[in-house]
Each structure stands twice: as structure tokens, then as C-alpha cells.
């Protein structure tokens, strides 16, 4: 049996080649942590600097929240960053996004409805 693939589809099977992200982001390694994009890694680096200066504390990466409506788990949301901002005196939930997808927009609204948490978007 012979399978014929176009150059486009065959490239996915080429050794050493990885499929490019749909939105053009590149995985980035920083401090032994693999981030989904350079923008996310850059935000983390800036957040670490702010932590050194005492502006932020309690940094959490990839914190998961259950989104429950009328006792039913309808989705899960994983925040890129959760931290306490000492200047604003508030816990902040931040997602780094190049593109705000429909799924994210819905989960962002569910976070507000279910947990009373406003998710901030950083581009």
C-alpha cells in the first residue's frame, strides 16, 4: 500500500521539524520553565523583577479553576499567572494572549460569574 502526501502534509512527518503553532507563537524555555510563547516568558521575567523589588508576591503559574454552573462542572480554566500585587493590594489573574479566542472569552466571563474574578489580558 502506498500513501501519497502533499508537501504541506508530508512536512509534518519530517524528522526534526515541529508543527508551527496556529497563532504563530513559539514555545520558550526560561528558568527551566517551558512557556507557550515568548510574550508569556517575557511577562514572567518582568514579574520576577517586580517580585525582587517587593511589588508582587505569591506568584503561581498555570493555576487551574473549576467553572461550575448549577452544580455542574462545565469547564476548567487555567490562568497563566496568579499573583498578589502589593501596590494595588489585590490578587491578580493574568493571561497572556496574542489572540483572544471565542473559548477564552467564554471562560473569562465564566470566571467572573463563578468566582467573581476578573481575568486581565496582556498582549
C-alpha positions as CSV (number, residue, x, y, z in Angstrom):
1,X,0.0,0.0,0.0
2,X,1.3,3.4,-0.9
3,X,0.3,6.7,0.7
4,X,0.9,9.9,-1.2
5,X,1.2,13.1,0.8
6,X,1.4,16.7,-0.4
7,X,4.5,18.6,0.6
8,X,2.4,20.5,3.2
9,X,1.1,17.4,4.8
10,X,4.4,15.4,4.5
11,X,6.3,18.2,6.3
12,X,4.6,17.2,9.5
13,X,6.4,13.8,9.3
14,X,9.9,15.2,8.5
15,X,12.4,14.5,11.3
16,X,13.4,17.5,13.3
17,X,10.5,19.6,12.1
18,X,7.9,20.7,14.5
19,X,4.5,21.9,13.5
20,X,4.1,25.7,13.9
21,X,1.5,27.0,16.3
22,X,-1.7,28.1,14.8
23,X,-1.2,31.6,16.1
24,X,2.5,31.8,15.4
25,X,3.7,31.6,19.0
26,X,6.9,29.7,19.8
27,X,7.5,27.7,23.0
28,X,10.1,29.4,25.1
29,X,12.3,28.0,27.9
30,X,13.1,30.3,30.8
31,X,14.5,29.3,34.2
32,X,13.7,25.7,33.4
33,X,10.0,26.5,32.7
34,X,8.5,26.0,29.2
35,X,6.2,28.8,28.3
36,X,3.7,28.7,25.4
37,X,5.1,31.9,23.9
38,X,7.9,34.5,24.1
39,X,5.4,37.0,25.3
40,X,4.4,34.8,28.3
41,X,8.1,34.2,29.1
42,X,8.8,37.9,28.9
43,X,5.8,38.6,31.3
44,X,7.2,36.1,33.7
45,X,10.7,37.7,33.6
46,X,9.1,41.1,34.3
47,X,7.0,39.6,37.1
48,X,10.1,38.1,38.7
49,X,11.8,41.5,38.6
50,X,8.8,43.1,40.4
51,X,8.9,40.3,43.0
52,X,12.6,41.1,43.7
53,X,11.6,44.7,44.3
54,X,8.8,43.5,46.6
55,X,6.0,44.8,44.4
56,X,4.4,41.3,43.9
57,X,4.3,38.1,46.0
58,X,2.7,34.6,45.8
59,X,3.3,34.1,42.1
60,X,1.5,31.0,40.7
61,X,1.9,29.6,37.2
62,X,-0.8,27.7,35.4
63,X,-3.3,27.8,38.3
64,X,-6.5,25.8,37.5
65,X,-10.0,26.9,38.3
66,X,-13.1,24.8,38.0
67,X,-16.0,26.6,36.3
68,X,-19.2,25.2,37.9
69,X,-22.7,26.3,37.0
70,X,-25.7,25.0,39.0
71,X,-23.5,22.2,40.5
72,X,-22.2,21.1,37.1
73,X,-18.6,21.3,36.0
74,X,-18.9,23.0,32.6
75,X,-15.2,23.8,32.0
76,X,-11.8,24.3,33.5
77,X,-9.8,27.5,33.2
78,X,-6.0,27.5,33.6
79,X,-4.6,31.0,34.3
80,X,-1.1,31.8,33.0
81,X,-0.3,33.8,36.2
82,X,-1.9,34.5,39.5
83,X,-0.1,36.8,42.0
84,X,-0.6,39.3,44.7
85,X,0.1,42.9,43.6
86,X,1.2,44.8,46.8
87,X,0.9,48.2,45.1
88,X,-2.8,47.6,44.1
89,X,-3.4,45.5,47.2
90,X,-5.2,42.9,45.1
91,X,-4.8,39.3,43.8
92,X,-4.5,39.4,40.0
93,X,-5.2,36.8,37.5
94,X,-3.5,37.4,34.2
95,X,-3.5,35.6,30.9
96,X,-1.0,36.5,28.1
97,X,-2.8,36.3,24.8
98,X,-1.9,37.3,21.3
99,X,-5.3,36.4,20.1
100,X,-8.4,36.3,22.3
101,X,-10.3,33.2,21.1
102,X,-14.0,32.5,21.5
103,X,-13.3,29.8,24.1
104,X,-11.2,32.1,26.1
105,X,-13.8,34.9,26.0
106,X,-16.4,32.5,27.4
107,X,-14.1,31.1,30.1
108,X,-13.2,34.7,31.1
109,X,-16.9,35.5,31.5
110,X,-17.4,32.3,33.5
111,X,-14.5,33.2,35.8
112,X,-16.3,36.5,36.6
113,X,-19.7,34.7,37.1
114,X,-18.5,31.7,39.0
115,X,-15.6,33.1,41.1
116,X,-16.1,36.9,40.9
117,X,-12.6,37.1,39.4
118,X,-11.8,39.5,36.5
119,X,-9.2,37.9,34.2
120,X,-6.8,40.5,32.8
121,X,-5.4,40.0,29.3
122,X,-1.9,41.1,28.5
123,X,-0.9,41.2,24.8
